[in-house]
Amino acid sequence: MGAESLPVGPNSNSNSSSAPAVLGLQVSALIDHVARVDSSLLDRIPGERGGSQLVCIQELNHILREVHAHTLPSPQSLSPITIRTMAGGSVANTIRGLAAGFRLSTGIIGACGDDDQGRLFIHNMSSSGVDLSRLRTHKGHTAQCACLVDADGNRTMRPCLSNAVKLEANEFRKEDFKGAKWLVVRYAHQNLEQIKSAIKVAKQEDVSISLDLASFEMVRNHRSELVELLETGNIDLCFANEDEARELIRGDENCDPEVALDFLSCHCKWAVVTLASKGCIARNGKEVVRVGAIGQKNAVDATGAGDLFASGFIYGLVKGLPLEDCCQVGACSGGSVIRALGGEVLPENWQWMYKQLKSKGLLVPENI
């Protein structure tokens, strides 16, 4: 399929002469459909609660139809809320957070379809200030995901990637990465060829690589390939949540997250294990820090919590902050997104984050 140039929103950075500081690799653009649902729906869909399992388009459409019959009221409303639809995917959430909340120049490398979902992805990301000049559009469908949030704010993901357009491994160019400082990547076995190709080209331009481990199912089912990727030495920063960390070291429910942290630190300059309400633990060389979570009392939806933590942490690295400060900023940004439904931080919750940063004496983004 041939690629076409994309329309770019008025707030995009694509006309800037300088390269984005942080690029995100999203092989297939993704649209999230986020809704609070009761547990009876979660009991009837395939796969484990709290994880992410691929579904076909027929299963996705069935889930979305069922969602309308099983929506829960939001904590701020007595009536059920409708599905919130937005540009999604872990990488998009992180990149959008860096642009909209931290005022860093960012861009997406990937592909989207020429359908309504693709146009929504473009509008949402460009209006947040993300450079889309490296996003190719192909004829076909854009990927979608049902994000189901239970009464406790825990999310269950059911992505549909079947027939979705994607960037191919031979489409990466050195010019895509030239001048950037970081490339944000999410581990995905089905896109491993593209991931390896992007990392290879990015490293030729001295770009640092951040890797998110995606989901405990992805680590469980494709651990050997993941370990091989880590052993290349090309991953500079790795994020894992406690479930992913447990699968990585093949531990039980009571395994110490420091074991996974030590494992990741053998291969990465920075390693972070996020621990939900218990905060996070991070390591850089011999330095190990623990930082508590922020904003848990007002949690509505955990969707995007790890992604926005990554936004804050990477912001800290770009600004040269110490490891503990990077974790503190990440805790503030992760706390900002859980205050509302979906992986996009609302304007009032960015303001909440800025107040948290100021109160802790942390670096506040410029021009807020």
PyMOL commands that set and color helices and strands:
alter all, ss='L'
color gray80, all
select helices_A, chain A and resi 39-44+57-67+90-100+116-127+169-171+174-177+189-204+216-221+223-231+242-248+257-265+276-278+296-298+305-318+323-337+347-359
alter helices_A, ss='H'
color red, helices_A
select strands_A, chain A and resi 22-26+30-36+84-88+106-113+135-138+143-149+155-160+182-186+208-212+237-241+270-274+280-284+287-291
alter strands_A, ss='S'
color yellow, strands_A
deselect
rebuild
show_as cartoon
